[in-house]
Amino acid sequence: MRSFNPKFLALCLTMGLASFAAQSYAQNKPEQCADHGKNKATHANHHQQPCTALPTEMSSWKAPIAISAAKTGAELSQSVVEINKAVQATLFPSKTVQFVVAPEERGGSVSFAGMIQFDVPTPGTYRVTTDSRPWVEMVKDGKAIDSIKHQHGAQCLGMEKILDFPLSAGRHTMEFTANGKETIKFIIVPVSSSK
């Protein structure tokens, strides 16, 4: 009969605890979000939003208006959209688009891009929801505006990305870059306003 070896038992216990700790760390490792919109955005919720009925201000999501995005600043006047109206915009190969402000992320050679404009009636926070995961630049008076919140959308409703921006009154340009497909569906809705 073998004699009991306390050192061997201690070694086994130490190895087992180390293995358990490594497995626990791997299971609890924080989810990484490779797709930030603006990198400085606050990621309030990395998880997909639950499926609920569309809020009233987003009722047009199921019947978007088709437009062509602008490829240059001179074309922007033909690509003006309204708040609370869903839009299906046709984009262009990223390398062919001349942005009004150079985006932080242009995308690869097979990605798509384009620009649109819209008017903000009152200052406040406005939310952009898209059906894909482009890089989004918000621009006013030649300056980029950082997003303040980033979420993933409810995929069951065809929503992928949600960004909130603090906007002043007036006309804004939104630049979509690094989109994986030639079209993008989006909607802009007010979250809060300050009068």
Protein Blocks (a to p, Z undefined) as FASTA:
>chain_A
ZZddfklmmmmmmmmmmmmmmmmmmmmgccddfbgojakbccfblbdcddddddfklmmm
mmccdddddfbfklmmmmcccehiacddddddfklpccfbdcfblbpfkbccdddddddf
bgcddddddfbdcdddddeehiacddfbdcdddfknopabdcdddddedddddddehiab
fbdcdddddfbdcZZ
